[in-house]
Amino acid sequence: MLLALDVGNTNTVLGLYDGAALQHSFRVESSKGRTADEHLVLLLTLLDVAELARSAVHATIIASVVPSLTETISIAVRRAFGHEPVIVGPGVRTGMPILYENPREVGADRIANAVAAFERVKAAVVVVDFGTGTNFDCVNGKGEFVGGVIAPGLNISAEALFSRAARLARIPIQKPTKVIGRNTTHSVQSGIVFGYVGLVDGLVDRIRTELGPVRVLATGGLASLIAPESRTIEEVLPDLTLDGLRILYERNLE
């Protein structure tokens, strides 16, 4: 099996692939203080949950946007499975031209999203990834990564509001029944949820004026909250980043 790890600022998502089929997936906190030993225990525990032996994992690929975690997780992988993980970054064959002014600035997760999305639709596509930040990753019809947009994530935006407004208590982030709230909770929920929908659709509209017609896919933890209200998002693919990592691993087989 292939172990794919998407190491984000808030969460780390792990997927176990048998060929092209995702057999198991897990989401854990990206704890920057976790040691290599703790990551080793975590990996072996998740294998136990999946009822798999260490020997079942023959390869590992890692996309990390947290440099401090990349090496500790790599050490844990070496100790757990006895092989060197593939780290998505400079030198890894993507099969996709990166037209960023400095390709090294593009996060590994963004590359995985772009590769998986274009492989899926074979057309110009935008991936909206709802994570710590919300990324809009843009691929043209030739399959080239042309750039994108990075906006504050929904949770970050909400946290900024709660921390700076003394009279606003933290509330669950969920869709209210109406746009016009009749109490403070519903008013805040409306501003956060529907305001963010407006941000997404407005940015996609502007991207289309520059890139032309594009498909729009969504992934990330809060995609299922925003996508049903959006007029531009066509489909939510929770495992898109993991699928991109699988594709990247296959493109780097010797």
C-alpha positions in Angstrom: 0.0 0.0 0.0 1.0 3.6 -0.6 0.8 6.0 2.4 0.0 9.6 1.4 0.3 12.3 4.0 -1.0 15.9 3.5 0.6 17.9 6.3 -1.3 21.2 6.7 -1.0 24.0 9.3 -4.1 22.8 11.2 -4.6 19.2 10.3 -2.7 16.3 8.8 -4.6 14.0 6.5 -3.3 10.4 5.9 -4.5 8.1 3.2 -3.7 4.4 2.5 -4.0 3.5 -1.2 -4.2 0.0 -2.7 -3.5 0.9 -6.3 -5.8 3.8 -7.3 -8.3 3.0 -4.5 -8.3 4.9 -1.2 -8.8 2.2 1.4 -8.5 4.2 4.6 -8.1 7.8 5.6 -7.5 9.7 8.8 -7.4 13.3 9.9 -5.3 14.3 12.9 -4.1 17.6 14.4 -0.8 19.0 13.0 0.9 19.3 16.4 4.2 21.2 15.8 5.5 20.0 19.1 5.0 16.3 18.4 8.3 14.4 18.3 9.4 11.8 15.8 8.7 9.1 18.4 5.2 10.4 18.9 4.6 10.4 15.1 5.9 6.8 15.0 3.4 5.8 17.7 0.6 7.7 15.8 1.4 6.0 12.5 1.5 2.5 14.1 -1.8 3.2 16.0 -3.6 4.2 12.8 -2.3 1.1 11.1 -3.8 -0.9 14.0 -7.1 0.9 13.5 -7.0 0.0 9.8 -6.1 -3.6 10.8 -2.9 -3.5 8.7 0.7 -4.7 9.4 3.7 -2.4 8.9 4.7 -4.6 6.0 1.6 -3.6 4.1 3.0 -0.1 3.5 5.6 -0.3 0.7 5.9 3.5 -0.1 5.1 6.9 1.4 4.7 10.3 -0.2 4.5 13.5 1.9 3.2 17.0 1.0 4.0 19.4 3.8 3.5 23.1 4.3 5.0 22.9 7.8 8.7 22.6 7.5 9.3 21.8 11.2 7.1 18.7 10.8 8.5 17.4 7.5 11.7 15.9 9.0 10.1 14.5 12.2 7.4 12.8 10.1 10.0 11.5 7.7 12.0 10.0 10.5 8.9 8.3 11.8 8.2 6.9 8.4 11.8 5.5 8.0 11.5 3.9 11.4 8.0 2.5 10.9 8.4 1.1 7.4 12.1 1.1 6.5 11.9 3.2 3.4 12.6 6.8 2.4 9.5 8.9 1.8 9.0 10.9 -1.3 8.8 14.6 -0.4 6.8 16.8 -2.8 9.1 19.7 -3.7 11.9 20.7 -6.0 13.1 17.8 -8.0 9.8 15.9 -7.9 8.3 15.3 -11.4 4.8 16.7 -11.5 3.9 16.4 -15.1 2.6 19.9 -14.9 4.4 23.1 -15.9 4.4 25.5 -12.9 4.2 29.1 -14.3 4.6 30.8 -10.9 7.4 33.4 -11.0 9.1 31.3 -8.4 7.9 27.7 -8.5 9.5 27.0 -5.2 6.9 29.3 -3.5 4.0 27.0 -4.5 2.9 24.8 -1.6 3.1 21.1 -2.1 -0.6 20.7 -1.4 -1.5 23.2 -4.1 0.5 21.2 -6.6 -1.2 18.0 -5.6 -4.6 19.6 -5.9 -3.9 21.0 -9.3 -2.5 17.7 -10.6 -5.5 15.7 -9.3 -8.1 18.2 -10.6 -6.7 18.4 -14.1 -6.3 14.6 -14.3 -10.0 14.4 -13.3 -11.5 17.0 -15.7 -8.9 17.3 -18.5 -9.9 21.0 -18.8 -9.2 24.4 -17.3 -10.0 24.1 -13.6 -9.9 26.0 -10.3 -9.6 24.1 -7.1 -10.9 25.9 -4.0 -9.2 24.4 -1.0 -10.8 25.3 2.3 -8.0 25.0 4.9 -6.2 27.3 7.3 -6.1 29.6 4.4 -8.4 29.3 1.4 -6.5 28.6 -1.8 -7.7 29.0 -5.3 -5.4 27.0 -7.5 -5.8 27.7 -11.3 -4.9 25.4 -14.1 -5.4 26.4 -17.8 -6.7 24.2 -20.6 -3.1 23.1 -21.5 -2.6 21.6 -18.0 -0.3 24.4 -16.8 -0.5 25.7 -13.2 -0.9 29.4 -13.9 -1.1 30.7 -10.3 -4.0 31.4 -7.9 -5.4 33.3 -5.0 -4.8 32.9 -1.2 -7.4 34.3 1.1 -7.7 34.0 4.9 -9.5 30.8 5.9 -13.0 30.9 7.3 -11.9 29.8 10.7 -9.2 32.4 10.8 -11.6 35.1 9.8 -14.1 34.0 12.4 -11.4 33.8 15.1 -10.3 37.4 14.3 -13.8 38.6 14.8 -14.3 36.8 18.1 -11.0 37.9 19.5 -11.3 41.6 18.6 -15.0 42.2 19.4 -15.4 42.1 23.2 -19.2 41.5 23.1 -19.2 38.7 20.6 -18.9 35.2 22.1 -17.6 32.3 20.0 -20.4 30.5 18.3 -20.7 27.3 16.1 -19.9 28.1 12.5 -23.0 26.8 10.6 -25.5 28.0 8.1 -28.3 30.1 9.6 -31.9 29.7 8.3 -32.0 33.3 6.9 -29.5 35.9 5.7 -31.0 38.6 8.0 -30.4 37.4 11.5 -32.9 38.2 14.3 -30.3 37.6 17.0 -26.6 38.0 17.4 -25.7 34.4 16.9 -27.6 34.1 13.6 -26.3 37.5 12.5 -22.7 36.4 13.0 -23.3 33.1 11.3 -24.8 34.8 8.3 -21.9 37.2 8.0 -19.4 34.4 8.2 -21.1 31.8 6.1 -22.8 33.9 3.4 -20.1 36.4 3.4 -17.6 33.7 2.7 -19.8 32.3 -0.1 -19.7 35.8 -1.6 -15.9 35.9 -1.4 -15.6 32.5 -3.1 -18.1 33.3 -6.0 -16.7 36.8 -6.4 -13.1 35.6 -6.8 -14.1 32.8 -9.2 -15.9 35.3 -11.3 -12.8 37.5 -11.5 -10.6 34.4 -12.2 -12.9 33.6 -15.1 -12.5 37.1 -16.6 -8.8 36.4 -16.8 -8.7 32.6 -17.5 -11.9 32.1 -19.4 -14.4 29.2 -18.7 -13.2 26.9 -16.0 -14.5 24.0 -14.0 -14.6 24.6 -10.2 -13.9 21.9 -7.7 -13.7 22.2 -3.9 -11.9 20.3 -1.2 -10.8 20.9 2.4 -12.5 20.7 5.8 -15.2 23.4 5.3 -15.9 22.8 1.6 -19.2 20.9 2.5 -20.4 24.0 4.4 -19.8 26.6 1.7 -20.3 24.6 -1.5 -24.0 24.0 -1.3 -24.6 27.8 -1.1 -22.1 28.6 -3.9 -23.2 29.1 -7.5 -19.7 28.5 -8.8 -18.5 25.3 -7.0 -19.6 22.3 -9.0 -18.4 19.4 -6.9 -16.8 18.7 -3.5 -13.9 16.1 -3.5 -12.7 15.6 0.1 -9.9 13.3 -1.0 -8.6 15.4 -3.9 -5.2 16.3 -2.3 -4.6 12.7 -1.4 -5.4 11.6 -4.9 -3.0 14.2 -6.2 -0.3 12.7 -4.0 -1.0 9.2 -5.3 -0.7 10.5 -8.9 2.5 12.3 -8.1 4.0 9.2 -6.6 3.1 7.2 -9.7 4.8 9.9 -11.9 8.0 9.5 -9.9 8.3 5.8 -10.1 11.6 4.8 -11.8 
